[in-house]
Amino acid sequence: MVADPSTVVAGLHFAEAPRWHEDRLWFSDFYAGLVRSIRADGSDLRVEATVPEQPSGLGWLPDGRLLVVSMRDRKILRREPDGSLAVHADLGNHATGHLNDMVVDASGRAFVGNFGFDLMGGAPLAAASLHRVDPDGTVTEVATDLWFPNGVVRTDDNVLLVNETFGNRVTAFDLTPAGELTNRRVWAEFGPVPTEREFEKVMPQLVVAPDGSALDADGGLWIADAIGARLLRLVDGKITDELSPGTPVYACAVGGPGGNTVFACAAPDFFEHARRAATEGSILAIPV
């Protein structure tokens, strides 16, 4: 159905990785190099961290310290109580492309994906791995052969759902107490895995390009479709709802005072040269 969104914040370059945390919406603005937070009504916009090498995925350790993906230098940064940033983990020898989205579990283990290839430089599509970063900064490869592992969430029953943006699917893993990923399976399939490797030829083979995602209180998975200008809600891998906000959307969060608002990161497109040069991005709020 056509959504009726309101604008929470505008004038952004490209917002990603929104999170509802401590009664505020947190997000990364890629090309401003900022992690910011704001109230649901659009008031009290704050800078939470400055990340010159491009912030992305966000999460929190059990003690409340913020973890931030630093995309271009392939690091995860940790915000200390005094506001300074420290290197939590360096994935420079592990990731094969810019780091991407991330989820942090209740034990403080971070699961982070990466591009796998130079997307903005026009390199051919290549599969990537998912890595686990333990609280002490140890990096372990936990899954391979993922087509642009992007939005990742952990369900209440310890299932990790990973969006494969260029794979037409969402892949599921069981998360063991030791942090291992087992029982790999396709959780949602929108179409076959593209056979082309040149970006311009891959795009027409995509049915849904699942980008950022978030779980709602009933266990539904909301997905921003990066090519469809829509938000999809899935249960057991099946689409139950579709929202069309009238603009391309690339990530989402569920929250708000009543927990019944979908926040969507919107922009005219996702190309770096265009988004870096303009401040046409925004975050929309859609009641559901």
Helices and strands as residue ranges (DSSP letters): E 6-12, E 15-21, E 24-29, G 30-32, E 34-38, E 46-50, E 55-60, E 66-70, E 75-79, E 85-90, E 99-104, E 110-114, E 128-133, E 139-146, E 149-154, E 159-164, E 169-175, E 181-189, H 199-202, G 203-205, E 210-215, E 221-225, E 230-235, E 238-243, E 249-255, E 261-266, H 272-277, E 281-287
